[in-house]
Amino acid sequence: MRSRCSLVVNGKTVRVATGDTPFEAALPGGVAAGRDGTVQDAVPRLRNTSRTRPRLGDGAGTRPSPAPTPLSALRTVKRAGTLLCATPLGGAVVELVVTVSRPLDVAPGQAVEVAFAGLPPRPYCPTQRIDGTTELNELVFHVRADCGAVGPALGGTVRPGHVVRVKGPAGGTPYRPGPGRLVLAAAETGFAPIWAIARAARYLEAGREMVLVVGARDADDLYMRPALDWLRQTGVQQITLAASRERRGLADVRSGPVTAYLSGLRPSDTVHVAGPPDLVRGVEMLCAGAGATCIGLPFLPTRSRARSLVTPGDAGAQRGM
């Protein structure tokens, strides 16, 4: 039996691995995220019905509840938590560490819904501390301090000790070991789920070939160097840093978008990509041309834009990654 096949989901042909369920096959194309580090399960508007996808940050009672979706069934486990620390990583990116009452079973690449007291709940992708020293009772998030609801509140209303409520898993597509190369691509805070996947893969599939391409608009936002150093120490040599606008004269940062450094994809590759919709669409096109499996997590540019979109990556999305 072939390792991959085609499946039609809601009229759209997707490439899947043999053995996937229809739900697992549909998830890669059904997730969106915010540039501030948040993610949102994307339930497209269905023709001739009133069902729409959940709106990012909407609270109960603000509008009629949407019809139940497969993703909503995942939101069953709740944890009480406390913000332990907020550490600047570089550029506008901040690492938030939340301690929870009990460990939460979230696979790399999945999301949880996080509610900081006094702020609306938002989905985020848990990751590892940038140096990898994450404890079992910790959830780590990468957010931008210059956008979203949580970022601008850091150091003000949101400080260490702040009460946090967590619920999940809440969507996303988990990493699973498999054949072929593991190709990982990310831009800015899209590195959060990619770092979680990459680290897990080095423990579970130390012999699997890995290719990693990470980008940002400005080199100052390439905050992930400590994580990349760890990956190199474990044997990952195919790592590329790229900046689409400003490189600050850094010799290890190449000029151009992430997609410029993803040539040579193979049909046997499994590609995870997280970042702006234009990046995800570009990687999806490259994967379609090569026959590779693509699992995309598009990041929307702003919270208000996320509310207005019906499908991930509509007009106005961030460009240039």
C-alpha positions as CSV (number, residue, x, y, z in Angstrom):
1,M,0.0,0.0,0.0
2,R,1.3,3.5,-0.8
3,S,2.4,5.7,2.1
4,R,0.2,8.6,0.8
5,C,-3.0,9.0,-1.1
6,S,-5.5,11.6,-2.1
7,L,-8.8,12.3,-0.2
8,V,-11.6,14.7,-1.1
9,V,-12.8,16.6,2.0
10,N,-15.7,19.0,1.5
11,G,-14.9,19.1,-2.2
12,K,-11.2,19.8,-1.8
13,T,-8.5,17.2,-2.6
14,V,-5.9,16.8,0.1
15,R,-2.9,14.6,0.4
16,V,-2.9,12.3,3.4
17,A,-0.9,9.5,4.9
18,T,-2.3,6.0,4.6
19,G,-4.0,5.2,7.9
20,D,-5.1,8.8,8.7
21,T,-8.8,9.2,9.6
22,P,-10.9,11.8,7.6
23,F,-10.7,14.1,10.7
24,E,-6.9,14.0,10.8
25,A,-6.8,14.6,7.1
26,A,-9.0,17.6,7.3
27,L,-7.2,19.3,10.2
28,P,-4.1,20.5,8.3
29,G,-6.3,22.8,6.2
30,G,-8.6,23.9,9.0
31,V,-6.4,25.9,11.4
32,A,-5.6,29.6,11.5
33,A,-3.6,31.7,13.9
34,G,-2.8,35.3,14.9
35,R,0.4,37.1,14.4
36,D,0.6,37.7,18.1
37,G,1.1,33.9,18.6
38,T,-2.6,32.9,18.9
39,V,-4.2,30.2,16.9
40,Q,-7.8,29.6,15.9
41,D,-9.7,26.6,14.6
42,A,-11.0,27.7,11.2
43,V,-14.5,26.4,10.4
44,P,-15.4,27.8,7.0
45,R,-18.8,29.2,6.2
46,L,-20.9,26.6,4.6
47,R,-23.0,27.6,1.6
48,N,-26.7,27.9,2.1
49,T,-26.4,27.6,5.9
50,S,-25.9,30.1,8.8
51,R,-23.0,28.2,10.3
52,T,-19.8,30.2,10.6
53,R,-16.5,29.5,12.2
54,P,-15.9,30.7,15.8
55,R,-14.7,34.3,16.1
56,L,-11.3,34.9,17.7
57,G,-11.8,36.3,21.2
58,D,-15.6,36.3,21.2
59,G,-17.2,35.6,24.6
60,A,-20.3,33.7,25.5
61,G,-23.5,35.6,24.9
62,T,-22.1,38.0,22.2
63,R,-23.7,36.1,19.4
64,P,-25.6,32.8,18.8
65,S,-23.4,29.7,19.4
66,P,-22.1,28.1,16.2
67,A,-23.1,24.5,15.4
68,P,-20.9,21.9,17.1
69,T,-17.7,21.0,15.2
70,P,-15.3,18.1,15.5
71,L,-12.7,20.6,17.0
72,S,-15.1,21.6,19.8
73,A,-15.2,18.0,21.0
74,L,-11.5,18.3,21.8
75,R,-12.0,21.1,24.4
76,T,-12.6,19.0,27.4
77,V,-9.7,19.3,29.8
78,K,-9.3,22.4,32.0
79,R,-6.4,23.6,34.1
80,A,-5.9,26.4,36.5
81,G,-2.6,28.2,36.0
82,T,-0.4,31.2,37.0
83,L,1.9,33.2,34.9
84,L,5.4,32.4,36.1
85,C,7.5,34.7,34.0
86,A,7.6,36.8,30.8
87,T,11.0,36.8,29.2
88,P,11.9,39.0,26.1
89,L,13.5,36.8,23.4
90,G,14.4,39.3,20.7
91,G,12.7,41.9,18.7
92,A,9.0,42.1,19.9
93,V,8.8,38.4,20.9
94,V,8.2,37.5,24.5
95,E,8.3,34.0,26.0
96,L,5.5,33.4,28.5
97,V,5.7,30.5,31.0
98,V,2.5,29.4,32.7
99,T,2.5,26.9,35.5
100,V,-0.6,24.7,35.7
101,S,-2.2,22.7,38.5
102,R,-1.6,19.4,36.7
103,P,0.2,18.6,33.5
104,L,-1.9,19.0,30.3
105,D,-1.5,16.4,27.6
106,V,-1.0,18.5,24.4
107,A,0.9,17.0,21.5
108,P,3.5,19.2,19.5
109,G,1.6,21.2,16.9
110,Q,-1.7,21.3,18.9
111,A,-3.2,24.4,20.5
112,V,-4.9,25.2,23.8
113,E,-7.4,28.0,24.8
114,V,-5.8,30.4,27.2
115,A,-7.7,33.0,29.3
116,F,-5.6,35.5,31.2
117,A,-7.8,37.0,34.0
118,G,-9.5,40.1,32.7
119,L,-8.8,39.4,29.0
120,P,-10.8,37.3,26.5
121,P,-9.7,33.7,25.9
122,R,-7.4,33.1,23.0
123,P,-6.0,29.9,21.5
124,Y,-2.2,29.5,21.6
125,C,0.3,26.8,20.6
126,P,2.3,25.5,23.5
127,T,5.9,25.1,22.8
128,Q,9.2,24.5,24.7
129,R,11.3,27.2,26.5
130,I,13.7,28.5,24.0
131,D,16.5,26.6,25.8
132,G,14.4,23.5,26.1
133,T,14.2,23.3,29.9
134,T,10.5,23.1,30.2
135,E,8.9,21.3,33.2
136,L,6.0,19.0,33.0
137,N,3.7,21.4,34.8
138,E,4.6,24.3,32.5
139,L,3.0,25.6,29.3
140,V,5.2,27.9,27.2
141,F,3.9,30.4,24.6
142,H,5.6,32.8,22.2
143,V,3.7,36.1,21.8
144,R,4.5,39.5,20.3
145,A,4.5,42.4,22.7
146,D,3.3,44.8,20.1
147,C,-0.1,43.2,19.1
148,G,-2.9,41.1,20.3
149,A,-4.7,41.3,23.7
150,V,-2.0,39.8,25.9
151,G,1.2,41.4,24.5
152,P,0.5,45.1,25.1
153,A,-0.7,44.2,28.7
154,L,2.6,42.6,29.7
155,G,4.2,44.5,32.5
156,G,1.0,46.4,33.1
157,T,-2.2,44.4,34.0
158,V,-0.5,41.1,33.1
159,R,2.5,40.3,35.4
160,P,4.0,37.2,37.0
161,G,1.4,35.8,39.4
162,H,-1.5,36.6,37.0
163,V,-4.2,34.0,37.1
164,V,-4.6,32.0,33.9
165,R,-7.2,29.4,32.8
166,V,-6.3,26.8,30.2
167,K,-8.5,24.5,28.2
168,G,-7.5,22.0,25.5
169,P,-6.4,20.6,23.3
170,A,-8.3,23.1,21.1
171,G,-7.4,22.2,17.5
172,G,-4.2,22.0,15.5
173,T,-2.5,19.0,13.9
174,P,-0.2,17.0,16.1
175,Y,3.2,15.8,14.9
176,R,3.4,12.1,14.3
177,P,6.5,10.0,13.5
178,G,6.6,8.8,9.9
179,P,8.7,8.0,6.9
180,G,10.6,10.4,4.7
181,R,12.2,13.7,5.5
182,L,10.6,16.1,8.1
183,V,10.7,19.6,6.6
184,L,9.8,22.4,9.0
185,A,9.2,26.0,8.0
186,A,8.2,29.0,10.1
187,A,8.1,32.8,10.3
188,E,8.4,34.8,13.6
189,T,6.1,33.4,16.3
190,G,5.1,30.6,14.0
191,F,8.3,29.1,15.3
192,A,6.5,28.1,18.5
193,P,4.7,25.0,17.2
194,I,7.7,24.3,14.9
195,W,10.1,24.2,17.8
196,A,7.8,21.9,19.7
197,I,7.7,19.5,16.7
198,A,11.4,19.7,16.0
199,R,12.4,18.9,19.6
200,A,10.0,16.0,19.9
201,A,11.2,14.6,16.6
202,R,14.8,14.6,17.7
203,Y,13.9,12.5,20.7
204,L,11.4,10.2,18.9
205,E,13.2,9.9,15.5
206,A,16.8,10.8,16.0
207,G,17.7,9.1,12.7
208,R,15.1,10.9,10.6
209,E,16.4,13.6,8.3
210,M,15.2,17.1,9.2
211,V,15.3,20.3,7.2
212,L,14.4,23.6,8.9
213,V,13.9,27.0,7.4
214,V,13.0,30.0,9.7
215,G,12.3,33.5,8.6
216,A,11.2,37.0,9.7
217,R,10.7,40.4,8.1
218,D,13.5,41.8,10.1
219,A,16.5,40.0,11.4
220,D,15.8,41.4,14.9
221,D,12.8,39.0,15.1
222,L,14.9,35.9,14.6
223,Y,14.8,35.1,18.3
224,M,15.2,31.3,17.9
225,R,19.0,31.0,17.7
226,P,19.4,29.1,21.1
227,A,16.8,26.5,19.9
228,L,18.6,26.2,16.6
229,D,21.9,25.7,18.3
230,W,20.4,22.8,20.3
231,L,19.1,21.2,17.0
232,R,22.5,21.5,15.4
233,Q,24.1,19.8,18.5
234,T,21.7,16.9,18.0
235,G,22.7,16.4,14.4
236,V,20.4,18.7,12.4
237,Q,22.6,20.5,9.8
238,Q,20.1,21.7,7.2
239,I,19.0,24.9,9.0
240,T,18.4,28.2,7.2
241,L,17.7,31.6,8.6
242,A,16.1,34.2,6.3
243,A,15.0,37.8,6.6
244,S,12.8,39.3,3.8
245,R,13.6,42.9,4.5
246,E,16.4,43.8,6.9
247,R,19.4,41.5,7.7
248,R,21.3,43.9,9.9
249,G,24.5,42.7,8.2
250,L,24.3,39.2,9.8
251,A,26.3,36.7,7.9
252,D,24.2,33.7,8.9
253,V,20.9,35.3,7.7
254,R,20.0,35.0,4.1
255,S,18.0,37.5,2.1
256,G,14.5,36.7,0.9
257,P,11.4,34.7,1.9
258,V,11.3,31.3,3.5
259,T,9.9,29.8,0.3
260,A,13.0,30.7,-1.6
261,Y,14.9,28.1,0.5
262,L,12.5,25.2,0.2
263,S,13.4,24.0,-3.3
264,G,14.0,20.4,-3.9
265,L,11.0,19.0,-2.0
266,R,10.4,15.3,-2.5
267,P,7.2,13.3,-2.7
268,S,8.2,11.4,0.4
269,D,8.6,14.6,2.5
270,T,6.2,15.7,5.3
271,V,6.2,19.5,5.6
272,H,5.0,21.4,8.6
273,V,4.7,25.2,8.1
274,A,3.5,27.9,10.5
275,G,3.4,31.6,9.8
276,P,1.6,34.3,7.7
277,P,-1.1,33.0,5.2
278,D,1.1,34.0,2.3
279,L,3.9,31.8,3.6
280,V,1.6,28.9,4.2
281,R,0.0,29.2,0.7
282,G,3.4,29.4,-0.9
283,V,4.6,26.3,0.9
284,E,1.4,24.5,0.1
285,M,1.9,25.2,-3.6
286,L,5.5,24.0,-3.5
287,C,4.3,20.8,-1.8
288,A,1.5,20.3,-4.3
289,G,4.0,20.6,-7.1
290,A,6.4,18.1,-5.5
291,G,3.6,15.7,-4.3
292,A,4.8,16.2,-0.7
293,T,2.5,16.1,2.3
294,C,1.9,19.6,3.7
295,I,0.5,20.5,7.2
296,G,-0.1,24.2,7.4
297,L,-0.8,26.6,10.3
298,P,-1.5,30.0,8.8
299,F,-1.1,33.0,11.1
300,L,-3.5,36.0,10.6
301,P,-2.0,39.5,10.9
302,T,-4.3,41.0,13.5
303,R,-7.1,40.1,15.9
304,S,-9.6,42.4,14.1
305,R,-8.7,40.9,10.8
306,A,-9.1,37.4,12.1
307,R,-12.7,38.2,13.1
308,S,-13.6,39.3,9.6
309,L,-12.1,36.3,7.7
310,V,-14.2,33.4,6.5
311,T,-11.3,31.3,5.4
312,P,-7.6,31.6,6.4
313,G,-5.4,33.9,4.3
314,D,-8.0,36.3,2.8
315,A,-7.1,39.8,1.5
316,G,-5.0,41.9,3.8
317,A,-2.9,39.1,5.2
318,Q,0.7,39.8,6.1
319,R,3.1,39.5,3.3
320,G,6.8,38.9,2.7
321,M,7.7,35.9,4.8
